[in-house]
């Protein structure tokens, strides 16, 4: 899209001519037009590369779209109402230098504009423009005192159970594959998957055992579909984003044990008129309870004499890609009862049915052709007799625990699909396939327990330690806002905030107020080396000694390799420890057995079964110990009051600008939303301060703001 002609010159019929009669000098829309709008106009050279210079139809003016977006978040209105405000609200038109009679646009144009900003990595454009204006006005500096804290943000979708997540991921993948199949044949198990996951839902009134079995069944069905998609002839044009997401969900939720005999599921099969069942819907072969010798006219398949399955020795990830796909029961060869080789699972007496090679013709003629669409297949199935095919279950050891009679992968794969235990689930796993980037996080205990699915937002704000005059608006402004996955720690969020501020040309704050989640011994030492102050309470020592003395009660001097216990005894030995995997260094102090045996504080220090006391501390324990002693003093507690105001800023962002709930799906668009939110908050504070400076008594009396100390 090409850019339109743009001019900031007011015309005869511009709304600027109405400013004196409609808008007072301290009106925020008049101040917006005077102070904020020129900052947005200055971003047009940055917006120009987002459009074609002389190609396509003329686009909507990007400065107008950027200004509407800022006002939208300033007033907290959705896209449709923002367009209505631009049509009927005189303040909006005046703030954006609109002319009388200017045409409007469709609300979806705002969504397309945000997509354009995201695509060209300009999500923070408005926030940086306002921040530059604040710096020019002398309200902020490139390196200033700051406070930092995080808050939770709910995604557009809610948390799903494990069963819901797997079933919905499979449903989305099936619908994506159906659109790409066209007239191509479907796999023989397609009808069953379509009926189970697209056309039906789980009855959640069922018990926990039934739901657990449903989860195992869903994992088996996913494994079967991924096996079929892993075939060379199916590798082109059928692996869309939903299929890739299904692979990820399967890897996060299930374990695959290769090389075990598996029970076969009970499936509906199509029966030709007047004949035997032709093909199993899930691609599994049926076996009788008693292994019988095959008829003489039916030769054994060549694959049944190939010895052990080579996939039994592959890792799980390679086995998923290399395992052969399922085949219809009518295309599988009968087992050779006279063969002396062991089955792939190694279990005696269990002879799985192996599929023929892809290049070999199936015994007894070709496979029955499948209908091109699930709807036509279901219609054909309804018109044909349906038989139930049940197989002999495998050994009890091969069945997943808690899965009951859950179906397993095709016998040809020789694998067992088993849901992972809760302790094995990763914190970054998919919670909802409709928004995979929204992750789960929880904090607190008891009544303060909080959990959510979404993101975590880090907010950095300047700190003015001067006392404000009565009615004076805040002098503090947001210097950074970072959105990252919810499962990440605050320490990781602080590192991202530091990187973002460096990219904006901001220096590290000389003094930073934080809570205990951002404090560690290494961070304290790093801040001291850089000449900065990191003000926050140190985490308490570990209390895993049944109420006995913790490291906080000892005087430890790591640099001198000595320590004193609460009774005043010096340590007798110090050892340096280094972890091989992380490289973390710690020191272990020990006291001799004779000293501990005669100590009057022995019962408060060690257990009766222990001979002497040992203490393990980190490399920078001295800095941690110094902070724990400092935070008990009055001056430190007084300084920590400056951190508390960040809670009010977060409340303002949540209640006034909707920070708690994401408007859009995905991490990238949520970042864009939060940049606009922070920009709108800074604009509001800036305009309030300008109005107060023009009329301190009037603004203060109207707003009724008390004197506050930030």
N, C-alpha and C positions, 0 to 999 in steps of 0.2 A: 504494500500500500504506500502511495506517495504522500508527502506532507502537504498540508494547505499553507497558504500564505498567512503570516503571523505578524501582528503589530500590537504594541502596547499603548499606542496613541488613542486616547479617548475621543469619541465622536460626539457630534451634536446631540444625538439621541441616546447616548450612553447612560447607563444607570448612575455613573459618576456625577451627573448633573443633579441628581436627587439627594446627594450626600448631606448637604447642609440642612435640608428640611426634614429628612427622615432619620438620619443617624447622628447621634451625639458624638462629640470628639472621643469619648471614652467607650463608645460602642465597639464590641469585639469584632463585628464584621467590617467596620470602618478601619479598625486597627489591622485586621487581617489584610485588607486591600493595600494598606500603607506599608506594612512591614513584611508580611509573610508572602504575599503574591509576588513581589519582586524576587524573592529567593527561589520561588518555583520557576519563574521565567528564566532565571540564570541556569536552570538545569536543561534547557532545551537543546544545547549542543550535545549533551550526553544522551538525550532521547533520540536525536536524529539518526544515529546508526541503527536504531531498532526498526526503522522503516526504510523502504526503498526510496531513493531520491527522486526518480522520475518514472516509476513503473506502477501500474495498477491504479485502482480508483483512489480518489482523494480520501485520506483517513481523517478521523476526528482529531482535532487539535490535541496533541499529547499534554501540553501544559494545562489545558482545561481538564483533561481526564485526571491528571495528577492532583490538581486542585480540588476536584470533586471528591477524589478518594480521601484526601486529608480531611475535608469538611465532613465527609461521611463518617469517619472514625471519630472526629471531634464531637459530632452530635449523636453518634451511636445509632445510625439508621442503616437499613439494608439497601441493596442496589436499587430495587424498585422505588422505594421511598426517596432515595437520593435523586433519582431522575425527576420525581414529582416536586421535590424541593427546588430543583433547578428551574422548573417550569413556573412555580407559583411563589417562591420565597424571594422577596426583594433583597434580603440580606445576603443570601448566597450569590445572587446575580451581581450585586455590588462588590462583594468580596473577590469575585473572579473576573471583574471588568467585562461583564457581559453586555451586549448591545440589545436594545429593545427589538424584539422580533427575531432574535436568533433562534434557530431551530434546535429542537432537542434530539435525543437519540434513544435507542432501545436500552433497557437495563443490562442486557447481555454484553453490551459493548464494554462495560466496566470489567466484566470477567475476562474478556479478550485482552483488554489492556493489562490486567494483572498477569495473564499468561505471557504477554510480550515482555513485561519486566522480568519475570522469572526466567524466561528463555534466554534473555541477554544479560542475566546476572546483575540486575539493577534493582533488586528487591529493597535494598536499604537506601535508595536514592533520596526519597523524601526525608528520611531520618537524618542523613548526612547533610542535606541542604539546610535543615533547621538548625542542626548542631553548628554548622559553619556560621550561620547568622547569629547564633548566641555568642559565639567566640568573637565575632566582629563587634558585637554590642558590649563586650566586656563582662558578660554574665558567666561565662565559663572559660577555662583555660585548658591548654593541651595537656597539662599535668596538674591534677588537683586532688585534694582529699576525696575519697569515695567510700561508700558502704556498699556491700554486696550481699545479696541473698537470693534464694530460689523459691519458686512456687510451682504448684502443679497446674497442669492444663489438660482438660479432658478432650479427647479426640471426638470426631464426628460420629463415631460408632462406639458401641458398648462392648464390654467384655463378653466373650462367648465361652461356653464350656468346651472341653477338649473334643467331645463328640460333635458339638455344633460346628466347631472350627474345621474339623476334618470333613464332615459331610458337606458343608457349604463350599469349601475349597474344591471338593470333587464335583459338586454341582456346577460351579462356574467353569471348571475345566471341561466338563462334558458339553456344556452349551457352546463353549469356544470351539471345541473339536467338531461339533455338529455343523457349525457355520462353515468350517473349512473343508469338510468332507465332500460336499457337493453330491455328485452321483457315484462317488467311490464306495466300495463295499465297507461295511462296518465289521468290527470283530465279532465273533460268535457270542460273546458275553455282553454285547452292547445293550440288548433289550433289558436284561436284568439290572444293569447299572442305571439305565435311564428310568426304569420304574421305581427303583429304590431311592434314588437321590434327586431326581428332577420332578417326578410326579407324585411323590409321597413324602411324608414327614414322620419323625419319630414321636411315638406316644410317650410324653414325658411323665405320665402318671405311672409308668412302669417302675419297678424296683431298681435298686442300684446294681444288682447282679445282671439284670437284663440290659441296662444301659452300658455296663462294662462289656458285655458280649457284643453289643452293637458297635462299640468302639473297635473291638478286635475285628469284627466283620468289615467295617469300613476300611481299616488298614489293609486287610487282605485284598479288598477290591481295588484300592489304590495301587498296591503292588502289582496286581494283575494287569491293570491298565498301563502302568509305567513299563512293565515288561514288554507288552505288545508295542508300545511306542518306541521301545529301544531297538526294535528290529531294523535292520538296514533299509528295508523297503519302506519303512514308515518314518524314516528320519528326516524327510524333507517336507517342509511346509505345514507341519502339524504341531510344532512346539511353540505355542504362543506364550504370552506373559502369564496367563492363568495356569497353563500346564507347568511352567517353570515354578510358579508359586506352589502348585500342588507338590512338586518334588521337594521343595523346601519344607513344607508342612509335614510331609511324610518323614523326612529325615529328622525333624525335630520331635515328632511324636512317637515314632516306632523304632524298634530294633528288628533287624533281619538276621536270623540264624540260618546260615547256608549249610546244606549237607545233612539235613535231618528228614526222616520220613514224616509226612504230614497227613493229617486227616483231610478227606475231601468233603466238600459242602453238599448240602441237599439243595438241588436247583430244579427249576421248572425247565422242561425241555419240550421242543416242538415235536409232535408226532405226525408223520404223514398219514393221510387217510388210509386206514386199513393196514398200517405197518407198525414197526417198532420205533422207538425213539431214535431220531436221526442225529441230533446234535445237542449237546448240553449247552445251556444258555451261558454258563460261566466258563466254558471251554475246558471242563474237567471230564475225565473218563470215569466210568462207573466200574466197580469191581464187585464181585460176589463174595459173600462171607467165607466160602471155601474156595481156595485157589485150585482151579481145574486146569487140566492140560488142554491147550488150544486144539481146535480141530486140525486134522491133517491137511486139509485143503487150504488152511490159512498159514502162510509162512511167517516166521518171526521177522520183525523189522530189523534192518541192519543196526539201528542205534541200540537195540537191546543187547547187543553183544559187544559193545564198545568198552565195556569195563566201567570203572567208577566214573562218576560225573566230574569232569575237570573243574567245574565251578565250585566244588566243595572245598577247594584249597584257596579260593580267591578271597580277598578282603570284601567286606560288605559293600563298600562304595563301588568296587569293580564288578561285584556280582550283580548289582542292580542294573548296570549298563550291559553286562555280557550275558545275563541269563536269558535263555530262549523264552519266547512268548508262549502263551497257552494255545492249544489247538482244540478243535471240536473232538468230541468223543468218537465220532464216526471216522475221523481222520487219523486216530491214534491206533498203533498196532497193538495186537494182543501180546501179553507177556509170554516169554519163552520159559515154560515150566522146567525144561530140561537144562537150562543154562545154569552153570555152577558159580557164576560170578555173584559177588555181593551187591546189593542195591546201593545207590549213592548214599543213603543215610547210614549204611553199615549195620542196620538192624536185621537180624536173621529172621526169615519167614515173612518179611515185608517186601514185596516185589512191585515197585511203582511202575506205572505205564509210561514209557518214554515216547516222546513224539518223533515222527520221522523227520529226516532232514528236509530243509526247504526245497532242495533240488529233486528229492525223490517223489515220485507220484504216490499219493495216498492209497493204501490198499483198498480194493473194492470200488475203485472209481473216485470221482472228484467229490469235494465237500458240497453240501447243499448250499446254493447261493442265498445270500441274506438280502432282505429288503433294503432299499437305499436310505430310508428315513426311519427314525424310531416310531413315528406315528403309524407308518405303513406296517412296520414290523409287529407292533402291538395288535393292529387290526388282523394281521395274518395269524398271529398267535391265538387271538380270540376265536377265529374261525376254524382252527385246527385243534385236534385233541391234545390235551396237555397231560403229560405223565410226570410223576415225581421220581427223581433218581436219587437214591441214597447210597452212600458208599460205606465200606467198612472203616471205622475209625482206626487211626494209627496208634502207636504205643502211647501210653499216658504221659511219658516223659516228653514227648514231642509237642504236647498241646500247651499253648500259653496258659499260664496260671490266671485264674479268674475269668477266662474267656468262655468257659462252658463249651458249647458245641459250635464255637466260632468257625467260620470257614477259613480255609488256609489257601495259600497259593497253589497253582497247578502242581500236580505231582512231578511234572517234568523238571521244575525248578529245584525241587528238594529243599525248600526253605520254609521257615516258620516266621510269621510276622507277629510280633508281640509288642503291645503298648509299653512305653517306657514308664518306669516308676516316677512319681512326682519329684523325687529328689534328683532325677536325671535330667529334668527339663531345664533348658537354658532360660535365662532371664530375658534374652532378646528374641524369644520365639514369637511367631505370629499369633496374635490374640484374636484377630478378625480379618478374614481375607479381603474384606472391602477396604481396609486401611492397614496394610501390613506393617507400616512404619510406626504405628501407635503401639507402644509396648506397656507392660504392666509394671507398676511400682507400688510399694507400700512403706509406710513409716509410722512410728509411734507404737504405743502399747496401751492396752485396756481401752478406756474411754477416748483416748487420743489416737486410736488406730485409724489411719487413713489409707485408702487404696484407690487407685484409678488406672485407667487405660488411656494413654495419650502421650504427653510430652512433659518435659521440665523446662522452665523458663528462668534464666538468670538475669537479674536486674541490677545494674550498677548506677548509683546516683551520687552526685556531688554532695559534699558535707560543708555547710557553713556553720562554723562554731559560734558566730556572733548571735546575740539575742535580738530577736525581731521587735520592731516597734509595734504598738497596738494597732491591729488591723492590717499590718504589712503582710503581703503574700510571701510565699516561700521563695527563697533565693536558690533553691536546689533544683537541679535539672538532671534528667536521665542521660547518662553518658554511654550506655551500652545496654543492649538487650540480646541475649543469646537463647535460641531454642534448640534443644537437643533431646535425644531419646530419654524416656522417663527412667529407664533402668540404670543410666549412668550416674555416677556419684557427683556430689557437689565439687569435689576436688577436680574432676575431669571438666566440669562446667566452668570452673574458674580458669583453667588453662585455655579453654576456648574463648572465654571473654578476653583474656589477655591477648590472644592472637587476633581477635576481631578489632580490638581497640588499636593494636599496632598497625593493622591494615588501614585504619582510618587516620593514621598519623597521630594517634594519642599516645602519650607516654604512660609508663606505669605510675600508679598513684603513690605519692610519697608516704601517705598514711592511708591504710585500708582497714575498715571496720567490718568484721565478719563474725559469724557464730562458730561454734565448736566443730561443725562439719568441715570447715575449710582449714582447720589448724592441725598441723602435724609437726613433728620435730624437724623434718627435712625442710618444710616450708618456712619455719621460723629461722633456721640457719640461712636459707637462701635469701630471705628478705633482709636479714642483717648484713649479709655480704654485699647486697645491692644498695645498702644505705636507706632502706625503707622500713617502715613500721607496719607490722601485721598485728592489729589489735583484735583479740578474740580469746575466749576461754580455751585452755588446753583440754583435750579429752581426759577423762578420769582414768586412773590405772585399772588394769584388769582385776576383777574381784573373783578370782577362781580358787581362793585358798580358804574357803569355809569361814570367812570372817576374820582370818588372821592378818598379820601385818602385810600390807602391799608394798610395792616399790616406792610409793609416796612417803612411807615412814622411814626410808633409808636415805642416808646422805651418800650419794654416788658421785664420784669424780672420775669420769671416763678417761679424761686426758691423762690423769695420773695413775690410772688402772688400780684404783682402790675404792673401797666403800666401807661405810660404818653402819652397823645395825642399830635399831632403837635402843639397845642396851649399851651402845658405845664401843662394841668390839670391832676391830678392824678385820677385813676379809683376809683370808690366808692364801687365796689363789685367784687368778684372773685369766680367763681363756678367751681368745678371739675366735668368733664363729662367722663363717661366710656361707650363705646358701648358694648351691651350685646353679640352680635354675634362675633365681632373681638377682644374685649378686649382693643381696642385702647383708650388711655386716651387723653383728651384735656381739655383746660381751657377757660372759657368764662369770659371776663372782661367787665364791664358795667360802664357807667358814668351816674350820676344822671341827671334828667330832667332839673332842674334849671340851672345847669352849662352849658348844651348844648344849652339851650334856649338863654342865654346871650352871647354865644361864638361868636366872630366876624368871625370865620372860619366855622360856621355851614353849610353854603351852599356848602362848599367844602368837608364836612365830611358826612353829612346824607341828606336824602331826606326830602322834606317839610312835608311829611305825617308821618315821624318818630319823636318820642318824644325825644329819646336819642340814643347815639352810643353804640353799642356792638361790641366786637371783640373776635373771637374764634381762638385760636392758638393751636398747638400741644404740646405734653409733652416736646419735645426737641427743642422748638422754639428758645431758646437762641443760640444754636449751629448754627442753620440755619441763624439767624440774624447776627451772628458774621461773617459767611462766606460771606454773601451778602455785608457786609461792607468791608471785606478783598479783595474781588475780584475786587474792584474798584481801588486798589492801583497799582502802577507801578511794585513793586517786584513780586506781584502775577501774573501779566500779563506776566512778563518775564519768570517765572517758567512754566507757561502754554504753552510756546512755545515748550517745550519738548514733549508735547502730540501730537503736529501737525504731527510729523514724522510718526505716525502710519498710517496716510492716504497714505503716500508713500509706506509703507509696504503692505497695502491692494491692492494698485494699482499694485505692483510687483506680488503679488499672483494672482491677476485677469488676468493681461495682460501676465505675463510670465509663469504662471502655470495653467491657466484655472480654477481658483477658482469660477468664477461667475456662471458656469453651471455645474450641476452634470453629471458625466459620467454614473452613475448607478442609479437604482431605489431603493427607500427605505432609511430610516434614517441610518440604520446600515452600508450599503455599502457606503453611502455618507460620514459618519464619517471616514471610512477606506480611502476613496479618499483624504480627507482633511489631514489626518495624513501623507500620502505619500507626499502630496503637501508641508506641513510644513517641513518634513524631507528633501525634495529636495531643498527647499529654504535655509535651514540651511547649507546643503552640499555646495551649490553654494557660499554662503557667506564665509564659512570656507575655501574653496579652493582658493577663490580670496584673502583672507587675507594671506594665506600661500604663494601664489605666490608673493604678494606684499612684504612680509617680506624677501623673497629670493632675490628679485630684485625691490626695491622701485622705482627707477628711470624708469626702463623699463616698469613695469606694469602700473605705473601712466601715463607715456607718451603715452602708447598704448591706454589706456582706456580714457585718457583725462578727468579724474574725478576732479571736482573742490573741494576745501576745503568746508566741510560742518560741521555744529555743530549739534550734535544729543542731 
